[in-house]
Amino acid sequence: MPDIPAETLKPCPVSDRQVSTVKDLAALATEHLRAAECANGKLKAIKNILDREKTNGA
């Protein structure tokens, strides 16, 4: 089983900001974009670990 760092397996924070203005909506959209970037980065890291494991095990 590959060694995946614990931090990589922690969920990315998702904002629960309440929206009452356009400025709030823009901030929420930015926060959600950051959460998606965080999640995608963790998926990429896990893929790299699994690819290395596959290469080393072959």
N, C-alpha and C positions, 0 to 999 in steps of 0.2 A: 504494500500500500504506500503510495507516495506521501512524503512529508509536506503538508500544506500548512503554512503558518496560520496560527489562530486568528491573527488580525485580518487575514484574507477571507476568513469564513464568517467574520462579524458582519451583520447587515449594515448597509449604508443608511444613514439617517434620512428620513423623509419628513419634510416640513408639514406641520399641521396649522400653518399660518391661516388666520381668518382674513378673508378678503372683503374689504368694504370700499376700497378706492382702486382706481386704475394703477396707482403706484403700488398698492399691495399686490395686485394681480401680477404686475411685472416682477416684483420681488419673489413671489411664489413660483412663477415660471422659471426664474433664474435658479431658485433653490431646487426645483425638481430637475432641471437640467444638470446641476451639480450632482444630485443623487444618481441620475442615470449614468453620468460619467464615472462616478465612483463604482457603481455596479459593473459597468463595462470593463473598467480597469481590473477589477477583481476577477472577472471571468477570463480576461486575457492572461492574467497571472496564473490562474489555475490551468488554463490550456497549455501555457508554457511549461508548467511543472509536469503535467501529464505527458506532453510531447517528449520532454527530457527522459521521463521514466520509460516511455515506450522505446526511445532510441537506446537507452542504456540496457534495457531488458532484451533487446533484439539480438 
